[in-house]
Amino acid sequence: MVADALPPGLQVVRAAGLSGVVRPASEHTTEIVGATRMLPVLSELRGLLPGGGLRRGATIAVHTSSVLLALLVAASKAGSWCAVVGLPALSPIAAAEMGIALDRLALVPDPGTEWTTTVAALLDGLDIVVAAPPGSIAPSVTGRLAARARQRGSVLMSAGTWAGADLTVAPVRGAWDGLGAGRGRLRCREMTIQASGRGAAAAPREVTLWLPSLEGVLPPISRPLPTADRPLAGAGAEHGNVVPLRRGR
């Protein structure tokens, strides 16, 4: 079959070097899809998700890029293939620093006019597909892609709003740290994340994290992590204990 005879979405997949990774839908079996119904996440994020992981077939809308990357870390390190579609500004360096296994991360920064077809093709063969909608998406399109994720046993993760998402993850509070009295460097962000959705996710869940962790290339900040009796400066006592989200080793 010549390249021009391929559907446009599959042409994008081939151009991105994913031909040997994305499998035809006919190769999927119930044993493959049902072998592991939950994909792992970092321990700091388990309390955010029903069942403590990413449920295969789920559609998740994530409203913060740092948490979006963090949700891929444990699954990619455990052997799952992940793809990110439509995020040309995503830095592989940032992904690697977060702990994502780059040898199992496929990037399709600009799918062009075949965004929908490309996302559908990737859902056929990969475990997690992150899709950044290029604009307003019709409910009929979001519904078809969500149905495809359920059928194939993949996790569809939207970078932003997604009509009918099973779960929505969004920041509700945050404060930057690292600056002193008019000087210093922004070192990390204390962020409270909330997840809510349908069914088992109907009751909102929250976790509070440091993003990134206090470890890294720059020296750690001199002030210790806040505790219940020593809250973050500038943030109310309602923040409570803060757990550092550590990068993968």
C-alpha positions in Angstrom: 0.0 0.0 0.0 1.4 3.4 -1.0 1.5 6.2 1.6 -1.0 8.3 -0.3 -3.6 5.5 -0.1 -3.4 5.5 3.8 -6.0 7.5 5.7 -4.7 10.9 6.6 -4.5 10.2 10.3 -2.4 7.1 9.7 -0.1 9.1 7.5 0.6 11.4 10.5 1.2 8.4 12.7 3.7 6.9 10.1 5.4 10.3 9.8 5.8 10.5 13.5 7.6 7.1 13.5 4.8 5.2 15.3 4.0 2.7 12.6 5.4 -0.2 14.6 3.8 1.0 17.8 0.2 1.6 16.9 -1.6 -1.7 16.3 -4.7 -2.2 14.1 -7.9 -2.5 16.0 -8.3 -6.0 14.8 -5.2 -7.1 16.9 -6.8 -6.1 20.2 -8.4 -8.9 22.2 -10.4 -8.9 25.4 -7.4 -10.5 27.1 -5.1 -7.6 26.2 -7.6 -5.0 27.1 -8.8 -6.7 30.3 -5.4 -7.9 31.6 -4.9 -4.8 33.7 -7.9 -2.6 34.2 -5.9 0.1 36.2 -2.7 1.8 35.1 -0.4 3.0 38.0 0.2 6.6 39.1 2.7 8.1 41.5 1.9 7.4 45.1 1.3 11.1 45.8 -1.5 11.1 43.2 -3.3 7.9 44.2 -5.6 9.6 46.6 -6.8 11.8 43.8 -8.2 9.0 41.6 -10.9 6.4 42.2 -9.2 3.1 42.6 -5.9 4.7 43.1 -4.9 4.7 39.4 -5.9 5.4 35.8 -8.8 3.2 34.8 -8.5 1.8 31.3 -11.3 3.2 29.1 -11.6 6.4 31.1 -11.6 10.0 29.7 -9.9 12.5 32.0 -9.7 16.2 31.5 -6.6 17.8 33.1 -6.4 21.5 33.6 -2.7 21.9 34.6 0.2 20.7 32.4 2.5 19.8 35.4 -0.1 17.4 36.8 -0.8 16.1 33.3 2.9 15.1 33.0 2.9 13.7 36.5 0.0 11.4 35.7 2.1 9.7 32.9 5.2 9.0 35.0 4.4 5.7 36.8 2.6 4.1 33.8 5.4 4.9 31.4 8.0 3.6 33.8 5.9 0.4 34.2 6.0 -0.2 30.4 3.0 1.6 29.1 3.2 3.6 25.8 2.0 7.2 26.0 1.3 9.7 23.2 0.9 13.5 23.3 -1.0 15.1 20.4 -1.2 18.8 19.7 1.2 20.3 22.3 4.1 21.7 20.3 5.4 23.6 23.3 5.9 20.4 25.4 9.5 20.0 26.2 10.9 16.4 26.3 13.4 17.7 28.9 10.6 18.7 31.2 9.0 15.3 30.6 12.3 13.5 31.5 12.8 15.6 34.6 9.4 14.7 35.8 10.3 11.0 35.4 8.6 10.0 32.2 10.3 7.2 30.2 11.1 9.0 26.9 11.6 5.8 25.0 7.9 5.1 25.5 6.6 8.7 24.9 5.4 9.5 21.4 5.0 13.2 20.5 2.8 14.4 17.6 3.2 18.1 18.1 1.2 19.2 15.0 -1.3 16.8 13.5 -2.7 19.5 11.3 -6.3 19.1 10.2 -6.3 15.4 11.0 -6.3 15.9 14.8 -9.4 13.8 15.4 -8.3 10.9 13.1 -4.8 10.9 14.6 -6.1 10.7 18.2 -8.4 7.9 17.2 -5.6 6.0 15.5 -3.4 6.3 18.6 -6.2 5.2 20.9 -6.1 1.9 18.9 -2.7 0.9 20.1 -1.4 3.0 23.0 -2.2 2.9 26.7 -2.5 6.6 27.3 -3.2 9.3 24.7 -3.0 13.0 25.8 -4.9 15.2 23.4 -4.9 19.0 23.3 -8.0 20.1 21.3 -7.1 22.6 18.6 -10.2 24.6 19.5 -13.8 24.1 20.2 -14.7 20.4 19.7 -18.2 19.3 18.9 -19.8 17.0 21.5 -20.3 14.4 18.8 -16.5 14.2 18.3 -15.7 14.0 22.0 -18.3 11.3 22.4 -16.8 9.2 19.5 -13.3 9.5 20.9 -14.4 8.7 24.4 -16.3 5.6 23.1 -13.2 4.5 21.2 -11.1 4.8 24.4 -13.6 2.6 26.2 -13.7 0.0 23.4 -9.9 -0.2 23.1 -9.1 0.0 26.8 -7.0 3.1 26.5 -6.9 6.2 28.7 -7.9 9.4 26.9 -6.5 12.4 28.7 -7.5 15.9 27.5 -5.2 18.9 28.1 -8.1 21.1 29.1 -11.9 21.0 29.0 -13.5 17.9 27.6 -17.3 17.6 27.4 -18.6 14.4 29.1 -15.2 13.6 30.8 -15.4 10.8 33.4 -13.1 12.8 35.6 -11.9 16.4 35.7 -8.6 17.3 37.4 -8.0 21.0 38.1 -5.9 23.2 40.5 -8.0 25.0 43.2 -5.2 26.7 45.1 -1.5 27.5 44.6 1.4 29.6 45.7 4.9 30.0 44.4 7.9 29.7 46.7 11.6 30.7 46.5 11.6 34.4 46.5 12.9 36.2 49.6 12.6 39.9 50.4 12.7 41.2 46.8 15.2 38.6 45.5 15.7 34.9 44.8 14.4 32.4 42.4 11.1 30.7 41.9 11.8 27.2 43.1 8.6 25.3 43.3 4.8 25.7 43.5 2.6 24.5 46.3 -0.6 23.3 44.6 -3.8 21.8 45.7 -5.4 19.6 43.0 -9.1 18.6 43.0 -10.6 15.7 41.0 -14.3 15.2 40.5 -16.5 13.5 38.0 -19.2 10.8 37.6 -19.9 7.6 39.4 -17.2 6.7 41.9 -15.6 10.1 41.3 -18.8 12.1 42.2 -17.4 13.1 45.6 -14.5 15.6 45.0 -11.0 14.5 46.1 -8.1 16.8 46.9 -4.3 16.4 47.3 -1.7 19.1 48.0 1.7 18.8 46.4 5.0 20.6 45.7 5.5 20.9 41.9 8.3 20.2 41.2 9.8 18.6 44.3 12.5 20.4 46.3 15.2 18.2 44.8 16.9 19.1 41.5 19.7 21.1 39.9 19.2 24.2 41.9 20.0 24.2 45.6 17.0 23.6 47.9 15.3 26.5 49.5 16.3 27.3 53.0 12.8 27.3 54.5 11.5 23.8 55.4 8.3 22.3 54.1 5.2 23.6 55.8 3.4 21.5 58.4 0.0 21.7 60.1 1.5 24.0 62.8 3.8 25.9 60.3 1.8 26.8 57.2 3.2 28.1 54.0 4.0 31.8 54.1 1.3 33.8 52.4 -1.1 30.9 52.3 -3.8 30.2 54.8 -3.6 27.5 57.4 -6.2 25.7 55.4 -3.5 24.3 53.2 -2.3 21.9 55.9 0.4 19.4 55.2 2.1 19.5 51.8 3.5 16.4 50.1 6.5 16.8 47.7 5.9 15.2 44.3 9.2 13.6 43.7 10.7 13.0 40.3 11.0 9.4 39.2 14.4 7.8 39.8 
